[in-house]
Amino acid sequence: DVSAAIQTLRLDRPILCGWSYGPIVILDYVRHYGEDRIGGLSFVDAITKLGSDDAMSVLTPEFLGLVSGFFAADVVESVRSLESLLRMCFAREPSAEDLYLMLGYNLSVPPHVRQALLSRSFTNDDLLPKIRKPVLITHGAMDAVVKPAVVDQHLAAMRHAQVQVMANAGHAAFWDDA
C-alpha cells in the first residue's frame, strides 16, 4: 500500500515512480489520497487504463498475443509466455542469469493473480488532467510492449509533463540505459 509506505517511512513528498503497470497503482493512490503528500510522479513505459479498446490500442500485437499464456495453469505455456514477455522488454538481451532470475520471480506470481491484475477495467482519463504535481514521462524508443503513441496520450492529458524518450532502450528503459 503506497499510503502506508509513505506514512510508515515518514516520507517527505516522495516522487512516485511506476513502470509499465505501476502507474496504475500510483493513480489509484492519487485518486484515493490526492497529491498533497507527494512531490511528483514518474511514469516509465506506462499504461494508465485497462479493459477498453482505447487501452488496448497502446499495446503491441506481440504483447497481446502472449496475454492468454500469462493466465495459463499449464506450467510450460506460462513459462513460454512470460519468458517471451521478458525478452520483449529489453533492447539488448540480458544475461542468462538475469533473465532466469526475472523469470523466476515472475513465475512466483500465480496465474490467477496475473489474470486479476490484467482483468481490471477502468480509465484514468478523468484524473490525469487534474494532476498538478510535476510529472516525468519516460519511454524507451524501442519498447516492444507499449507503443510510443501512449506518450502523446499522456502528454495531452498532462500538458505540464516533461517527456524523455530514451533512444536505445526498450520497455525496461531503466535496465537498458540506467
N, C-alpha and C positions, 0 to 999 in steps of 0.2 A: 504494500500500500504506500503510494507516494506521500500522502499526507502524514502517515505515521513515521516514515523515514525522516521527513523534514522536521517534524516535531521532536522525535526521539533524539536525533542528532543535533538539534538546535541549530539548524542550518539558517544562515542569514542570506535570504534572497538567492537561492541556488539557481543555476542555469539548468533547466531540464532538457536533457539531450536524449532523443529517441531515434532508433534506427529501424527502418522497414515498418513493422507493425507497431513499434514503440511509440510513435507519435499518437496513436490511438489511445494508448494508456495515458499519455500526457494530457491529451484533450479531455479524457474522462475526468482527470484531476481538475483541470481548469473549469470544466462545466460544473463540477460539484463544489469546488472550493474557491474559485476565482483566481485572479492573478496577483493579489496583494502580497503573498508570501514568496513569490518567485522573482528572479531577476530577469529572466528571459527564456527563450525557447530555441532549441536547435533541432531541426528535422534533417535526418540523413537518409537519402534514398527512401523517402517516406510515402506512406499511404495514410489517408485521413478519413476514409469511408469504406464501407463494405456492403455487399449484398444487393447492388444495383448494377444496371448496365453501365452507368456513368463510372462507378467504382471499378468495374471490370475493364473498362476501356483503357486504363493506365497500366494494366498488367500485360506482360508479353504473352503471346500464344504459347511459347515454350514453357513458361511457368504454369500457365493454366492447364497445359497438358499433363502436368505432374500432380496436380492437386488431388485427384482421386486416390493416388498412391499414398499420399500423406495420411489418409484415413484408413488404409488397408490393415486388416488384422493379420494378413499373411506377412510374415517377417521378411521374406525375400522381396516382395513387392514394396514394402515400406522402406527397406534399406535402399533398394534401387532408386526409388523416388527421392528420398532425402539426400542420397549421395549425388544424384543428378542436380538437385537444387543447390547443394553446396558448391559443386563445380561451376554452376552458373553465376555464383556470387562474386567470383574473382576474375580480374583482368589477366592475372598471371596465376598459374596453378600453384596452390600452396604445397608445402612439403607433405609427403605421405603421413608423417607423424601428426602434423597439424590437421590435415583433412580427416583422419580417422579419430582423432580426439574430438573434433567438432561433430562428426557423425555419431560418436558415442553419446555425447550429451544431448543431441537432438533425438536419438532413439530412446533415451530415458523418459521422454515425454510420451505418454500413452496415446495411441491413435485417437481415442475418443476426446482427449483434451485438445489435440491439434484440430479436430473437427469442430469442437465447440468454439475455439478461437476464430476460425475462419467462417463460421456459420452465423455470426452476428450480422445484423442488417441495420445500418444506420448511416447517417451523414453528419458531418460537422460543418456543412456549408453555412449554417446559421451562426456558428460560433467563431469561425476563422476571421470574419471581418470585424468582430468585436475585440479581438486581441490587440492590446496596446503596448505590451512589453516588446523589447527587441526580439526579432526572430532572424535566425540564420537558416537558410535552406541550402543544404549541400547535396549534390547529386553527382554520381560517377557517370561520366560521359559514355562509358562502356557498360552501363547497367543492363543486364540481360533479364532482369526480373521486373523492374518498374520502368516504364517508358519515360523519356525526358519530358513529355507533354505534361506530366504531373507538376513539374516546376512552374509552368505557366499557370496552371490552375491554382496552385498555392499562392503565387505572386499576385494573381488577380484578386484573390480574397484578402491577402495581407499585403497591401501595397507598400507598406513601410519595411517589409522584409528585405534582407540582403541575400543575394544568391551567390553561391560558389559552385561552379561546375568544375569537377576535377577531371582533367583530360585523360589520364592514364589509369583510371580507376573504374571498377565495376560496381556491383550492388554493395559490396562490402568496402566502400571507399576508404574507410578508416584503416583497413587492413592493407589494401593495395598501395596506399600512399599516406602512411602515418605521419 
